[in-house]
Amino acid sequence: MAKQRMLQFVTTEREMPEKRPPNLRAQDFHEIYREFAAQKAAEQAGRCSQCGVPYCQTHCPLHNNIPDWLRLTAEGRLQEAYELSQATNTFPEICGRICPQDRLCEGNCVIEQSGHGTVTIGSVEKYITDTAWENGWVQPIRPHAERTETVGIIGAGPGGLAAADFLRRKGVQVTVYDRYDRAGGLMTYGIPGFKLEKPVVMQRVEQLEQAGVQFVMNCNVGVDLSFDAIRGRHDAVLIATGVYKARDIAAPGVGAKGIVQALDYLTASNRKSFGDDVAAFDNGDLNAAGKRVVVIGGGDTAMDCVRTAIRQGAVSVKCLYRRDRANMPGSQRETQNAEEEGVEFVWLSAPRGFTGGEGVEGVIVQKMRLGDPDATGRQMPEIIEGADYVEPAELVVMALGFEPEALPVLWQVPELGVTRWGTVKADFRSHATNLPGVYAAGDIVRGASLVVWAIRDGREAAEAIIDYLAQPAAVAAE
């Protein structure tokens, strides 16, 4: 391919990959964006201004070298672009699909600030790595030399897998323990296929397995195997469990059948995509087909739930959020996708209770208005008295976020330091906890966050563990 000149943003408009029509994509769980063609990827990458201070790189949690791999893509040097992308990001094809680029790299693109429309960084990143897989450029993990030290990782989500990848490349023996039957954490069971098709995750898991990472699945730490036993097996341990305890509300009727938690709902749907038998889906409890659905929440998990309900054949899908559109935490891009697919957003609304007997029949909705800002600067919702109404629903999905489980209690390790929020206390640079040789990374430290942050934390923790293993006195003291 001929060398592509950069700085094309003045004459070339921003383009995203083509989206499948809403009426078609709402019928299945395949990804909604088509792949860039080689020429279009080069053209869009060529819009990069190659600015002296790349805010896209600064605002990426992994500090990916975005301008350079955009330039290489524009010049048709895709294998080099992949190598550069992979150098800082363990899973670029996953981040290219699910990172909220509108809040991170693309949202801080210099040419966006000048009115030319941001470079489509995420789509190019996805294209680079998908092309690398197709062409066999993704090499097996082969350490230069094997080491005798072993590390146990609790949690097979993005943080744990990123750490496992880093450690195996250094020759460390790695065992990953996880409560589920498949690795990937929320990438596997929490994020729907229309955002992240499961083979994309499984190919990375297979790469780690082929590299010698041992996976101990269906292992509930504290029940099937004690935390102390894991510590005894390994020279160092990384806690990367994520946060899975669902936030709830106290309201009349909250225990009625048909009121379900978001993660239970999404997990059931994703298991069906693998061909699993899921009794709670097959009997209708976690299936939106033929039902009026109300999802409560305004984050990315809520967006996943409303779009899943559409695909399952819901009669109607409404999303209640207590603030307005401008103040919702979820991706604006995902909100637009949901609206295109038929989801109705009911802004400035919150549940006061639920109607029905054994099964839910409706949500008592209280209308809100935005009042004075709180300590964070966001306007606080205030109830409008006398404006309540009932929204009919046979399925209500609670997508109110996640909190950490009480690991010191569940794992019988009261000495493990935690914060007042229940997250594990860890040094913000080394990710070391107060227990010798025990590290923690990802959501279990920072609270519910993004996959890209978990990848960064996992890589940093693995690097710190390598340093720890190099200290004979520290390992001998274990």
ABEGO torsion letter per residue (X at the ends): XBBBBBGAAAABBBBBBBBBBAAAAAABABBABBBBBAAAAAAAAAABAGBABBAAAAABAAGBBAAAAAAAAAAGBAAAAAAAAAAABABAAAAAAABBAAABAAAABAAAAAGAEBBBAAAAAAAAAAAAAAAGABBBBBBABBBABBBBBBEABAAAAAAAAAAAAAGBBBBBBBABABBGEAAAAABBAAABBAAAAAAAAAAAAAAGBBBBBGBBBGAABBAAAAAAABABBBBBAEBABBBBBBBBGAABBGBBBAAAAAAAAAAAAAGBBBAAAAAGAABABGBBBBBBEABAAAAAAAAAAAAAGBABBBBBBABBAAABABBAAAAAAAAAAGBBBBBGBBBAEBBEBABBABBBBBBBBBBBBBAAGBBBBBBBBGABBBBBBABBBBBAEBBBBBAAAAAGBAABBBBAAGBBBBBAAAGBBABBGBBBBEAAAAEBBBAAAAAAAAAAAAAAAAAAAABAAAAAAX
